[in-house]
């Protein structure tokens, strides 16, 4: 991992701690989905109408082809 990866991981860990994720989200598929939605709501969302992922590029929400950016966040 490079320095940017380490910074990203540390930011996610901090957010998980602030959310009290271990206590708040059950360890099952639904809990994982809710946790992902909560942690990444500002940059990645699922659009049920289009049945595809969207990501925020800093200006607007755009299609995330095949959810590749969302998968990277996992």
Backbone bond lengths (Angstrom), bond angles and torsions (degrees), N, CA, C in turn:
res aa  C-N    CA-C-N  psi(-1)  N-CA   C-N-CA  omega(-1)  CA-C   N-CA-C  phi
1 X - - - 1.455 - - 1.519 109.48 -
2 X 1.326 114.31 143.69 1.456 118.19 177.41 1.529 110.15 -95.57
3 X 1.299 116.42 -178.58 1.468 121.67 -175.69 1.526 111.95 -61.69
4 X 1.338 117.06 -39.39 1.468 120.24 178.53 1.525 111.39 -64.89
5 X 1.335 116.35 -39.94 1.468 120.57 177.69 1.525 110.35 -62.13
6 X 1.329 116.40 -44.91 1.465 120.77 179.24 1.524 111.20 -60.71
7 X 1.321 116.35 -42.26 1.462 121.16 179.45 1.530 109.81 -62.61
8 X 1.327 116.52 -44.52 1.464 121.81 -179.95 1.529 110.79 -62.23
9 X 1.317 117.03 -46.71 1.468 121.41 179.81 1.525 110.09 -60.91
10 X 1.321 117.32 -43.58 1.466 120.80 179.52 1.529 111.81 -63.86
11 X 1.338 117.39 -37.63 1.464 120.73 177.32 1.527 110.89 -64.51
12 X 1.332 116.47 -42.70 1.464 120.74 179.28 1.525 110.10 -65.61
13 X 1.326 117.63 -44.24 1.465 120.69 178.72 1.529 111.56 -60.62
14 X 1.318 116.70 -40.44 1.464 121.04 178.00 1.529 110.11 -62.23
15 X 1.325 116.22 -44.30 1.462 120.79 179.53 1.527 111.09 -63.45
16 X 1.338 117.05 -41.62 1.467 121.12 178.38 1.522 110.77 -61.48
17 X 1.310 116.39 -41.28 1.463 121.30 178.28 1.525 110.89 -64.47
18 X 1.332 116.72 -45.12 1.465 120.95 179.35 1.529 111.43 -61.44
19 X 1.321 116.70 -35.07 1.469 121.67 -179.93 1.523 113.13 -78.55
20 X 1.330 116.57 -10.17 1.460 121.25 -172.37 1.533 108.77 53.59
21 X 1.323 114.88 48.70 1.464 122.73 -171.30 1.523 114.01 -57.40
22 X 1.313 117.80 -36.57 1.471 120.56 -177.64 1.524 110.37 -62.24
23 X 1.325 116.71 -39.44 1.467 121.01 -179.09 1.527 112.66 -84.07
24 X 1.315 116.37 -32.39 1.464 120.99 -171.00 1.525 114.48 -84.34
25 X 1.320 117.71 -31.53 1.464 121.16 -174.20 1.522 110.39 -115.73
26 X 1.346 117.26 123.20 1.467 119.36 178.92 1.528 111.40 -65.04
27 X 1.312 115.68 151.56 1.463 120.53 -179.24 1.524 109.93 -88.26
28 X 1.338 114.38 73.50 1.457 122.04 175.31 1.530 107.37 -150.12
29 X 1.320 117.30 -178.12 1.465 119.87 -176.53 1.526 112.22 -59.57
30 X 1.318 116.80 -42.40 1.466 120.65 -179.24 1.528 110.56 -65.52
31 X 1.324 116.74 -43.45 1.456 120.58 178.39 1.517 111.77 -62.04
32 X 1.326 116.44 -41.15 1.470 120.74 178.17 1.522 110.92 -63.91
33 X 1.336 116.53 -42.17 1.466 120.59 179.22 1.527 110.68 -64.43
34 X 1.329 116.61 -44.67 1.464 120.23 179.05 1.526 111.53 -64.75
35 X 1.315 116.63 -38.52 1.463 120.92 177.99 1.526 110.49 -64.12
36 X 1.332 117.07 -47.12 1.471 120.69 178.37 1.527 110.00 -58.59
37 X 1.335 116.67 -47.10 1.463 120.78 -178.68 1.526 111.40 -60.46
38 X 1.312 117.12 -38.37 1.462 121.52 -179.35 1.527 111.83 -72.32
39 X 1.317 116.68 -46.23 1.467 120.78 -176.28 1.529 111.70 -68.41
40 X 1.332 117.38 -39.22 1.463 120.26 -172.80 1.522 113.90 -109.90
41 X 1.350 118.15 18.11 1.461 120.82 -175.60 1.523 113.68 -59.40
42 X 1.309 117.67 -23.93 1.464 120.05 -178.50 1.526 113.12 -83.92
43 X 1.333 117.90 -10.15 1.470 119.60 -177.79 1.525 115.00 -132.39
44 X 1.318 117.95 -14.79 1.464 119.82 -175.66 1.525 109.98 -148.50
45 X 1.342 115.47 126.78 1.473 120.24 179.73 1.516 110.06 -143.30
46 X 1.321 114.15 151.69 1.461 120.46 176.47 1.524 109.01 -93.31
47 X 1.328 116.15 133.82 1.456 122.26 177.78 1.525 107.76 -104.21
48 X 1.344 118.18 102.14 1.464 120.19 -176.52 1.525 113.25 -65.92
49 X 1.327 117.89 -26.43 1.462 120.56 178.31 1.522 110.75 -65.82
50 X 1.327 115.93 -45.34 1.468 120.95 179.39 1.520 112.61 -88.89
51 X 1.332 115.71 -9.84 1.466 121.84 -177.07 1.526 111.37 53.98
52 X 1.321 114.41 46.23 1.462 120.75 179.73 1.526 108.91 -153.27
53 X 1.316 115.25 165.59 1.455 122.05 -179.71 1.519 110.82 -87.10
54 X 1.336 115.05 153.02 1.455 123.17 175.49 1.528 107.00 -125.55
55 X 1.314 116.19 150.82 1.464 119.35 173.34 1.521 109.06 -133.18
56 X 1.319 114.91 152.02 1.452 121.29 -179.51 1.517 108.18 -92.64
57 X 1.329 116.43 120.82 1.465 120.33 -176.45 1.527 112.93 -91.91
58 X 1.329 116.42 10.69 1.459 120.97 -178.55 1.515 112.01 101.27
59 X 1.328 116.12 -15.30 1.454 121.73 179.53 1.524 111.90 -127.39
60 X 1.338 115.42 -41.68 1.463 119.84 -176.15 1.520 110.17 -152.45
61 X 1.332 115.80 167.56 1.459 121.76 176.03 1.525 108.31 -86.70
62 X 1.331 116.22 128.46 1.466 121.76 179.30 1.526 109.75 -128.74
63 X 1.318 115.05 159.25 1.465 120.54 -178.76 1.520 110.64 -63.67
64 X 1.303 115.14 137.78 1.466 123.13 175.33 1.525 105.80 -106.40
65 X 1.313 116.22 91.88 1.459 121.42 -174.75 1.516 111.91 -51.00
66 X 1.317 115.21 118.38 1.465 123.94 178.83 1.532 112.70 58.94
67 X 1.326 117.35 20.46 1.458 121.11 176.63 1.518 114.50 66.47
68 X 1.316 117.56 25.31 1.463 120.23 -175.53 1.530 112.55 -62.82
69 X 1.315 118.62 -41.53 1.472 120.07 178.57 1.519 110.33 -68.22
70 X 1.328 116.21 -38.86 1.469 119.90 177.64 1.527 110.24 -62.83
71 X 1.317 117.65 -43.07 1.469 121.47 179.95 1.522 110.99 -62.90
72 X 1.336 116.00 -36.31 1.462 120.12 179.15 1.528 111.40 -63.17
73 X 1.325 116.48 -34.44 1.461 120.99 -179.56 1.523 111.46 -67.19
74 X 1.339 115.47 -30.04 1.472 119.47 -179.72 1.506 109.61 -66.26
